[in-house]
Amino acid sequence: MAFDLEQLLPMASMLLNAVERKVERLWFLTLQVSSNTTQRPEFLTQSNKRFSKNSRLLKRADFLKFFSKETKKFRGRAITIYQIKNSDEQSRMGITIKTKMTSVARNKLKRLIREWFRNNQVKFQGKELNIVIPNSISFSADTIKTIDRDLKEIEEELTRDNAKHL
């Protein structure tokens, strides 16, 4: 059975991050047991790579802000990203996926998008993003490739656009 590298990369990235979180948890547990260890492993010091609750758009009012005139739209083949300015320096993101696909497919896409945001949220400081996946998208391996490609292309476009307005 041959595997396509583009299919495996997002999954490998998610697995690596899960392992890093487990190692971090084990490190904290061992720290509690032996208090003479004070230095954290290097990969655990990346505190900006968290997708904490205050980085998420959760309430309806947060999503309604995207209907204002200041909203910028970035469209890919499978996704659309809406961006507005945030009042503070925190970057925030919400995901809107239609319920047409199965819950397994929706959750897989949300994990992929959250991982992308978690790795790139420093680039979007002071911005709020709403990532929309429409009903017309059906879930398949090609969909994951397309969304991954869209996220990379839109990330470059967003970064260019944000650099213009600095």
Helices and strands as residue ranges (DSSP letters): H 5-33, G 42-45, G 47-49, G 53-55, H 60-64, G 65-67, E 72-75, E 80-85, E 92-97, H 103-120, G 121-124, E 127-133, H 141-164
